[in-house]
């Protein structure tokens, strides 16, 4: 039976690709590519009695070539020799046809069945690769504090008892050692400040007599 081909009317509607969620799926039916993306370094796909694995995943650096290392095998696998592995450029038709011929001989299968499986998988991998290339991680939006919160912070920073008030806030927040918490807080803030020495460099400023 010929492998399923992806037609425009059967294609699942496009979704916004997010690698942080898509790679977690365990069943191929749970993602739009029909691929097992549990590990993007070992992408798997199975149809009928054929199974393929893309070793090393797919790259998005050189777009005019699509070089992958593909392993293809029969299920159930009768012996270790019924497996074909090779590196192939999916955008090189001669390369792809050679892969299909060699895989058919190694797996002792009819060439049309292997051809349909290989081209179907190529379409799926190409769509997955395009989405990975165009994906841009959404930047978190930082909401500015409200006016009331700004006034509260300003009042705290202008307080004559700033350290004591910070320690009290740490204590209310459940910090076991408020004093140490305040010290670490101030140290972390100072690391964000410009690298300006706290004291005037020697030779500058008002001379002493």
Secondary structure as GFF3:
##gff-version 3
##sequence-region A 1 209
A	DSSP	alpha_helix	19	22	.	.	.	ID=ss1
A	DSSP	three_ten_helix	28	30	.	.	.	ID=ss2
A	DSSP	beta_strand	42	47	.	.	.	ID=ss3
A	DSSP	beta_strand	50	55	.	.	.	ID=ss4
A	DSSP	beta_strand	67	74	.	.	.	ID=ss5
A	DSSP	beta_strand	83	89	.	.	.	ID=ss6
A	DSSP	alpha_helix	93	107	.	.	.	ID=ss7
A	DSSP	alpha_helix	111	134	.	.	.	ID=ss8
A	DSSP	alpha_helix	147	157	.	.	.	ID=ss9
A	DSSP	alpha_helix	162	172	.	.	.	ID=ss10
A	DSSP	alpha_helix	178	190	.	.	.	ID=ss11
###
